[in-house]
Amino acid sequence: MNNGGNDCQRISRRVALSGAALALGTAAIATAVSQAAAQQKISQADAKYQGTPKGDQHCDGCLNFQPPNACKFVQGDVSPSGWCQLFTPKS
């Protein structure tokens, strides 16, 4: 059957709705995973966090520090001049 040079196929309603449901499900899963990752931070006490540096080690020089005052692994506000046992120097 000649469709007049139009090579596009029509998408059925079922296929369109299935695709939309898949996209929404994927977005919901991505949100849940990101929230779970955020909830896995440890307390400042467990990290042995202190608001002052330990020698030349300070949060601002740590790979896990997220300016202006957060850490990938420690809950709550973190001072750039603080320190904890999770300190990992930036390369």
C-alpha positions as CSV (number, residue, x, y, z in Angstrom):
1,M,0.0,0.0,0.0
2,N,1.4,3.4,-1.0
3,N,1.2,6.0,1.7
4,G,2.2,8.9,-0.5
5,G,5.8,9.0,0.6
6,N,5.0,9.3,4.2
7,D,7.1,6.6,6.0
8,C,5.9,7.5,9.5
9,Q,3.9,4.8,11.2
10,R,0.9,5.6,13.3
11,I,1.5,4.8,17.0
12,S,-1.4,3.0,18.7
13,R,-3.0,4.5,21.8
14,R,-1.9,1.3,23.7
15,V,1.8,1.8,22.8
16,A,1.6,5.5,23.6
17,L,0.1,4.9,27.0
18,S,2.6,2.1,27.8
19,G,5.4,4.4,26.9
20,A,4.0,7.1,29.2
21,A,3.6,4.7,32.1
22,L,7.2,3.5,31.6
23,A,8.5,7.0,31.7
24,L,6.6,7.9,34.8
25,G,7.7,4.7,36.5
26,T,11.3,5.4,35.6
27,A,11.1,9.0,37.0
28,A,9.5,7.6,40.3
29,I,12.3,5.1,40.7
30,A,15.0,7.7,40.1
31,T,13.5,10.0,42.7
32,A,13.3,7.2,45.2
33,V,16.9,6.2,44.7
34,S,18.1,9.8,45.0
35,Q,16.1,10.2,48.3
36,A,17.5,6.9,49.6
37,A,21.0,8.1,48.9
38,A,20.4,11.3,50.7
39,Q,19.0,9.5,53.8
40,Q,22.1,7.4,54.2
41,K,24.2,10.2,55.6
42,I,25.7,9.5,59.1
43,S,25.4,11.7,62.1
44,Q,28.1,14.2,63.0
45,A,28.8,12.3,66.2
46,D,29.3,9.0,64.3
47,A,31.7,10.7,61.9
48,K,33.5,12.3,64.9
49,Y,32.9,15.7,63.4
50,Q,34.5,18.7,65.0
51,G,34.1,22.4,64.0
52,T,37.9,22.9,63.9
53,P,40.6,21.4,61.7
54,K,42.8,18.6,62.6
55,G,46.3,19.8,61.8
56,D,46.3,20.7,58.1
57,Q,43.2,18.6,57.4
58,H,39.9,20.6,57.1
59,C,36.6,20.0,55.3
60,D,37.3,22.6,52.6
61,G,40.3,20.4,51.5
62,C,38.2,17.2,51.6
63,L,36.9,15.4,48.5
64,N,33.5,14.9,50.2
65,F,32.9,18.6,51.1
66,Q,30.1,20.3,49.2
67,P,30.3,24.1,49.4
68,P,29.2,26.1,51.1
69,N,28.5,23.9,54.2
70,A,27.6,20.3,53.4
71,C,29.2,16.9,53.1
72,K,28.3,13.9,50.9
73,F,28.3,11.6,54.0
74,V,27.7,13.7,57.1
75,Q,24.3,15.1,58.1
76,G,23.7,18.7,58.9
77,D,25.8,21.9,58.4
78,V,29.5,21.3,58.1
79,S,32.0,24.1,58.5
80,P,34.7,24.5,55.8
81,S,37.2,24.7,58.6
82,G,35.8,21.6,60.4
83,W,37.1,18.0,60.3
84,C,35.8,14.4,60.6
85,Q,37.2,10.9,60.4
86,L,35.9,10.6,56.8
87,F,38.4,13.2,55.7
88,T,39.7,12.4,52.2
89,P,42.2,14.9,50.7
90,K,41.4,16.4,47.3
91,S,43.9,15.3,44.6
